[in-house]
Amino acid sequence: MPHAFDADVISAVLRHMNGDHTDDNLLIARAFAAPADAPITDAVMVGFDGDGGVWEITRNATVSELRVPWPGGPIDDRPAVRREVVALYDAACARLGVEPRPHA
C-alpha cells in the first residue's frame, strides 16, 4: 500500500505545482502520457502518494487521468516529493529533447 501524505502536505504541493509550475505539469504530461492523435493542451497536478503523481490532462476538450510513478521508487516524506517531481521534470526534458532549467 503506498504511503498516504497528510492533506496539508498534498494541498501545499498541489498549490505550488499548479501555481508556479504550470509549464512543468504540461511538459511532464506530454512526456509520460500514452501517444495519441490529439496533443495535450492542459495538465493539472491533482494528487500524489508514495508511489507517484497524478495529473488531469486535457486533449480535444476531454479530460483524463495520468498517473506517473516516481523515478526513484516509493517515497514516504515531504522532501522526497520535491526530489521526485524534479526527477520527473528532468526525465520529461530528456524524453522530449528540451533543455532543463537549473534547479535551485
N, C-alpha and C positions, 0 to 999 in steps of 0.2 A: 504494500500500500504506500503510495507516495506521501511524502511529508506535506502536511497542510499548514500553510502560513497563516498567522493571525490576520484578521480582517483589516486592521490598521496598516500592516505592512503591505498587503495587497493593494489597498487603496492608495497609499503613498507612491508605490512603484507605478501603478497604472496612471495616476495623475502626472507623474514625471514623464513617462514614456509618451503619453498621448498629448501632453502639453509642450514638451521640449524636444521630442524625437519623432515627430510625425513622419519625416522623411526616412528615418531608420526603420520604422514599422513597415513602410511600403517596400523598402529595399529587402528586408527580411522576408516579407510575404512573397515578393517576386522571385526570390532565390529558392525558397523552400516549398512553395505550393506546386502541386502537380501541373504540368503543362496543360494549356487549354487554348482554344482559338481566340478567346477574348482576353485582353490584358487586364491585370489587376489595377483598378483605379483608386482604391482606398483600402487602408488597413488600420485597424484599431486594436491595440492590445486589450483583451477583455479579462484575462486571468492568467494564473500560473500556479504550479505546485512544485513539489520537489523533483518531478520528472521532466517538466518542460513548460513552455509558454504557450498561450492560446491567443489567437488573433481572429477577429472577424474580418474577412476580406470581401471586397466587392468587385464583381465582374458583370458587366452589362446590367447594372442595377440589381443584381442578385447577390445576396449576402450568404456566405458560407463560413464554416469554421475551419481554421488551420491550426493544428497542434504541432509544435516543433520541439523535439527533445533537446535538453541541454547538451551541448557538445561534450562537456566534461563528465557527464553521468549525473546520477541523482544528487540533489543538494538538500540541506536542511537548516540553513541560516541565511539571514538577510544579506550579509556581504557577498555570499556566493551568487545571489540573484544578479547583482551588478556584474560580477565577473562573467557569468554565463551569458547575459544579454550582450555584453561587449564581445564575447567569443562568437555569438550568433551573428552579430553585425560584421565582424571580421570575416567570418566564413561566407556570409552573403556577398560581401565585396569581392572575395576571391572567386566565388561561383559566377558572379556577373561581370567580372573584369573591371571593377570600379576601384579607384584608388581610395583606401580608407583614410579618414582624417585621423590626426593624432589624438590619443586619449589622455585626458588629464590625470 
